[in-house]
Structure formats: C-alpha cells, structure tokens
Amino acid sequence: GTQASLASEGSVPGDILYPLKVSVSEPLSFVLTPSTEGRATLAAEFASRRVDEAAALSSVGKLDEQTAEDLATRFDAHVDVLAQETNTLEANGEIATSLAVRTDLEQKLSASVEEFAVDAVVEESALMATALAPEESTEDRFASRVFEKSKTLATIRERLDTALALDVEADLKEGVSLAAIRPTDVEEGGIASA
C-alpha cells in the first residue's frame, strides 16, 4: 500500500511501479487535496514530472515514440487540470495565487525545453557528421508540445500580470474590481465590469 506508493515516486515509464504512481498515487493525492491552490500546485507538479520523466528516458536513449506520446498526453491533461484550477482561483479573486502557480510551471517548462533543445542540437550534429538527413526526433516532437503549452502559459501570465498591475482604487471608482475579472475575460484580453 503506502510503501509501494512511496517507492513508485521515482519511477519512470517502463518501471514496474510506474502504473501505481500515475494511476493510483497521483490521482489519490489530487483527490485528497482540499484546496484549489493545492490542486493547482499538484497539477503543475505532475505536468513537470512528465517532462522530467521524458528527459530521463531520453538521456538514456529509452524515449520511444509510444512512451513520448503517452507522456505528452498525460502532460497535456495535467496542464488542462491546472488551467481549470487556476481559473477557479482567478474567479475567486485569487489572481496572484494563480499567477504564482502558472509562473512556476512556466519557468520549469522553459528550462526543460531548453534542455531538450541542447540535446537535439547534439543529436543533429551527430547526424550531420554521419551525412544522414536530420529528421524530427521523438524528443523534438515532445519538446514542441511542451513548448506550445509553455507559450500558452506565458501569454496568460502576461495578461494576469497586467490585471494585477491595475490601480485598484482607480478601478473601484470606475466600477471594476479585480474580483470581477473572470478568467475568460483575461484570456480574451477584456475586463468585466462589476
């Protein structure tokens, strides 16, 4: 039970305990987390783990096409859950909290994409040295998906930064409050009136 769950924490796809980690331990942790902020943070942590797992497998030459697709699908699902939870935070006026969670994941993803890019340059150089035409690798495709989500997070972060930079007193005089800014309004670039 608990010991197997703890032992599974460091597992990667292909390890015997990995299914326990992603099918039991992580979902159970998520369900047992009472706060929206906590669930958003966990979703970000799980998304970051999927990227770390891909990097670990890639570094030893074990990131195959199917595993990369499975990790990318799980990564996408975690980022989608993060978006739902942070949208709830924003709807409740907790824009700074949402911003902090999103920014943390964005920074982790940026570092990971850079790591994949460095590895891809090394692989491309090796291919060129052997006169083979470089083809987009499994790692490149995975990194591209992570990069696209990272760009989306960056765009939303910029909009949330703008919303937080508003002068609250001036907004209150105009009938707009930060609590009235809905996530959809921020994502579309508009601001809701109170």
Buried (B, 14 or more C-beta within 10 A) or exposed (E): EEEEBEBBEEBBBEBEBBEBBBEBBBEEBBEEBEEBBBBBBBBBBBBBBBBBBBBBBBEEEEBEEEBBBBBBEBBBBBBEBBBBBBBBBBBEBBBBBBBBBBBBBBBBBBEBBEBBBEBBEEBBEEBEEEEEEEEEBBBBBBBEBBBEBBBBBBEBBEBBEEBEEBEEEEBEEEEBBBBBBBBEBBBEEEBEEE
